[in-house]
Amino acid sequence: MTKNPNTHLPSNASKLLLDISAVYNTHWSNISKLIPDGYFDWVIDDVPYGLNVGKMPFLKANVQVKQKNGTKLNPNKNKKYSLKEWDLKTPGQDYFDEMKRISKNQIIFGVEYVDWIGLGTGRIKWNKGVAEGMSFKDYEMAYCSSINHTHEINLLWSRMMQAESLQNPMRQQGNKQLNEKRIHPCQKPTLLYKRIALDFDLKDKKIFCGHNGSGSDRIAFYNFCKQFIATEIDLEHFNDQEQRWKNFSNALTLQF
């Protein structure tokens, strides 16, 4: 379900919770305040890391970036990302407290960059298969409230190298035409969220996401989770996500 930014936000929880799959172009707090305590089974989110990724050199047109191993990334001749300031800081304690209020469990990427009070010891470590010497981090960490250990997920995601499937997660897709199109500088692959859905039994669960970004989670959870509600405050990223969702939905329709 598309929520146009010009459409009024739901005025109460009863209207909001009728949605099966919806993303709202607003700050997460404008939606979460309408949610009853413990309504969602899970918050699955990928918060800003506070690294200013939205203005990093590799996003700029015609700028060559040198890696730690001495190799250079080719200039981005066809600039596809607008430079933005959404990653200047991490969400505060109020965000974490609110996510705990509205959900029974939480998986939140970016845990190593925050100092929230109340974090448990459970972690998800996503190993991305980044080649040694590259400037990009070869793993990402998420907080997971339902465990007290580190759960590892191996799934290739490094520039043009993307996982072939969940069955062959570290073998790269041979046909690059089948690669997932990147629409966001911090995009996580749809396969990652599918792996999380299987590993943490999200079948028929209600999910909330406060920083939707590319919308990979929305696609991954379609027809698997009971409900998906999300917010994305940046209008450009919101529109890109909505177009991606529309393309996905249209492709499903053509299959019938």
Order of alpha helices (4+ residues) and beta strands (2+ residues): alpha-beta-alpha-beta-beta-beta-alpha-beta-beta-beta-beta-beta-beta-alpha-beta-alpha-beta-alpha
